[in-house]
Every structure is written in C-alpha cells, then in structure tokens.
Amino acid sequence: MTGSDADADDITHQTFLTVARIAGTYDGRASVRAWVLGVAARYLADQRRASARLRRFLGRLLAEQEPARDLRAAAEARLELGAVARA
C-alpha cells in the first residue's frame, strides 16, 4: 500500500504513538482492531494529502524559476552578442 518497507514502518510507528496518545478516547463502539486500523487509515490519508501539497508547491516553485532562467539566458546571450559586435 505504501510502496516501501520504510514507509510502512513509519506508518506503523506513528499509528501506535497516536493510539497510545488517544487511547482514552476509545469508546468501545467498534472493535479495537477496527479503531486502530481507522487511526492508521487517517494517518495514511493525511500523509498522502501532505505529499500532494508538497508536489504542487514544488511544481509552482519550479514553474516560477523557469522564466527567470530564460531571462538570464537571454541576458547572457545579449552580452555575448555585444562582445562579438565590439570585437
């Protein structure tokens, strides 16, 4: 489900830390197993949303950098043409 053993270990670790922290909120309506799996599913969904937000942010950041590179390359080309014209 996660694609790597390390990610699965991280999710397991975080799930049990969360379960230990919120154990007092367990009300017994569902089995403990279902409750723990729900905690893990919420954590995984949160991680995927965070990852998607990071990818969107990095995509926008890179898109903003592309015009700057083009302008820089154009300025360098103009300087080179000026140097050739003076020579």
C-alpha positions in Angstrom: 0.0 0.0 0.0 2.9 2.4 0.7 5.4 1.3 -1.8 8.3 0.8 0.6 9.1 -1.1 3.8 10.4 2.1 5.4 7.1 4.0 4.8 5.2 1.1 6.2 7.4 1.1 9.3 6.8 4.9 9.7 3.1 4.5 9.4 3.1 1.6 11.9 5.2 3.6 14.4 3.1 6.7 14.0 -0.1 4.8 14.3 0.9 3.2 17.6 2.1 6.5 19.0 -1.2 8.1 18.1 -3.1 5.1 19.6 -1.2 5.5 22.8 -1.9 9.2 22.9 -5.6 9.0 22.2 -6.4 5.7 23.9 -8.7 7.4 26.4 -11.0 8.4 23.5 -11.8 4.8 22.6 -15.5 4.4 23.4 -15.9 0.7 22.5 -18.4 1.1 19.7 -16.0 -0.6 17.3 -13.5 -3.4 17.9 -10.1 -2.3 19.0 -8.7 -3.7 15.7 -11.1 -1.6 13.6 -10.3 1.5 15.7 -6.5 1.1 15.3 -7.0 0.5 11.5 -9.0 3.7 11.3 -6.2 5.6 13.0 -3.7 4.1 10.5 -6.0 4.9 7.6 -6.4 8.6 8.7 -2.7 8.9 9.2 -2.0 7.5 5.7 -4.6 9.8 4.1 -3.1 12.8 5.9 0.4 11.8 4.6 -0.8 11.5 1.1 -2.5 14.9 1.2 0.7 16.4 2.6 2.7 14.8 -0.1 0.3 16.1 -2.8 0.5 19.6 -1.3 4.3 19.5 -1.4 4.4 18.3 -5.0 2.0 21.1 -6.0 4.1 23.7 -4.1 7.4 22.4 -5.7 5.7 22.4 -9.2 4.7 26.1 -8.7 8.1 27.0 -7.4 9.9 25.3 -10.4 7.4 27.0 -12.8 8.3 30.4 -11.3 12.0 29.6 -11.7 11.8 28.7 -15.4 11.0 32.3 -16.7 13.9 33.6 -14.6 16.3 31.1 -16.2 15.0 32.1 -19.7 15.6 35.8 -18.9 19.0 35.1 -17.5 19.9 33.1 -20.6 18.6 35.9 -22.9 20.7 38.5 -21.0 23.8 36.4 -21.2 23.2 35.9 -25.0 22.8 39.7 -25.4 26.1 40.3 -23.6 27.9 37.7 -25.7 26.5 39.3 -28.9 27.6 42.8 -27.7 31.1 41.5 -27.1 31.2 39.9 -30.5 30.0 43.1 -32.1 32.6 45.2 -30.4 35.4 42.8 -31.4 
